[in-house]
Amino acid sequence: MEQSTEQVFDLLRRYGAAVMSTAELHDRRIETARDVPALKIDLSIDQERALTVLRAAVAGGDAPIVVQADPLYGLHDYQVTAVANGLEIPRSSWQPLAALMQAVYRAFVTADLLSLHLEPVIYTEAGIWYVGGARSIFDGAALFRHPEVANAISEPSIGPRSLKALGITYIKLGGQIACIANGAGLAMAAMDAVTRLGVPYNITPASFVDIGGSARSETVRTALGVVLEDAAVLSIILNVFGGLTRPDDVAQGLIGAYSSSMRTVPMVIRLHGSAAQAGSTLIQAAGLDSLVTFADSLDNAASRALTAARGG
Amino acid sequence: MLAYGTHIVAGVTPGKGGEWASGIQVLDSMTEAVSISGANTSVIFVPAAQAADAIFESIDAGIELIVCVTEGIPVHDMLRVCARLRASNARLIGPNCSGILEPDRVSIGTFPVEAAMPGRIGVVSRSGTLSYEVVATLTAAGLGQSCVVGIGSDPIVGTTLTDVLTAFESDPETDAVVLIGEIGSMAELNAAEYIRANMTKRVVAYIAGVSAPDGLRMGHTGAVIRSPEERAEFKQAALRASGTHIAHSISQIPSLIKPGT
């Protein structure tokens, strides 16, 4: 989640960093030091090595000095010294820079940020480093321990929030075939199959819908409801393979969705083994077997959905 | 897991020590569980807010193999966990993963075991559900599996594709490997480098997300294209250059892993 400059400034202030917008520095007639260039400082996470990376460079320059912080020990002062030395800034500014960077690193870790960009970072005649501009990305997974961030989130409209509460990820893509699955990888694979086989007909995926590994009938019904609201959708692939979702939940969910929608969009379902049998019995009993068919592979599901989308 | 014959010796839920569940005794701590049972493996299902703590507890209790199924652990928690792992002998699979399955032997995690059958193909996957689909496809083609490892699709994982490829390369029970990747991260590029330099066994790769648009997070926390190297086509090209056979659909995997199937 991207955060506003004000949010980042508030955060940095709490950790003892001096913060002032460049406009305000100008208004207050605070003199910047002539012999010390403005800097830009980036903190990010190296996923492969599981370390925090700090990059600092002269603002406008492209030769950053890079140091890595081990989460167990944090940022060492000697690393900041190496940065200051590498940037060839005057020695008198090193100590205050170390204090600023330590504050910034603490804020980055404690506030669960995924990235933090500070620019410009300005040194004044009075010997203070000011952060003049900032932006950051917050780790949404850590929302449970940051009520201050949760409170600042503007209220989303009913739709997306209820989807999120049910663990559904819905991404509209603009094509004709909705790809629903009980897992992101499988939903992507369905999209890829539709895209590959749909080339001759100019048919592409309408949406990517991940209902999660433990979807219940309510989840299936809600996901289908959103998909059916998209007037461009001509057919649906529903792949519920493995995971904790029971076939009767799938059947109930789709019976519910079809009965509360004005649209009759054909659907191809993938269920595995005994679940497929149980699901098909339930769907037949509900009189939906003209609308719903079963496929034994993803490619098969995609080609059937394509046929259905072309009115076959 | 229990029904599959996995030798589960204890459950741990703080505050529920002394109770029993499905005939297994429940204890308050991992240390207690290890000292009573001699357990060497743990599987973690606790909520994201407590998951890092549970991993630390497993490491400190001397567990050698930790499988963490939990989804949504904060990245900074995983940074601390990985730093602790680097200083220990423990191996973490996951988080946000389907775990490990050795057909007809052991299941640790959430794999739908009826899709699998014993054999000599190793499977490693970032996505859980995709590995189910691939394993069912292999089984239907008569190609059994030696071991199926879901490493998880979070940005930071304890065990990488390369770690699992290394294990399969030296495993006498594995003849060939299916690698299932997806958009986001450098994991497949690192794997390609390992395959090029070290792998003698046949590798078939399927990469999901060829049709995924840049910049959108496709469900998985790690499945987002932020740079061209994170696109599926780029990963396919790197893997192809390493000698890996690329499957463009899951149905192609059996004939690529064993020509003539």
Interface residues (C-beta under 8 A of the other chain):
Chain A: I45 Q47 E48 A50 L51 T52 D70 P71 L72 V109 D112 L114 D139 A141 A142 F144 R145 T169 I171 L173 A181 N182 G183 A184 G185 L186 A187 M188 A189 M191 D192 A193 V194 T195 R196 T204 P205 F208 D210 G213 N239 F241 G242 G243 L244 H272 G273 S274 S297 L298 D299
Chain B: A48 A49 G72 I73 P74 V75 H76 D77 M78 L79 R80 C82 A83 R84 A87 T110 F111 P112 E114 A115 S125 R126 S127 G128 T129 L130 Y132 E133 A136 T137 S153 P155 I156 T160 I180 E182 I183 S185 M186 A187 N190 Y206 A208 G209 V210 S211 A212 P213 L216 R217 M218 G219 H220 T221 G222 A223 A232 H248 S249 I250 S251
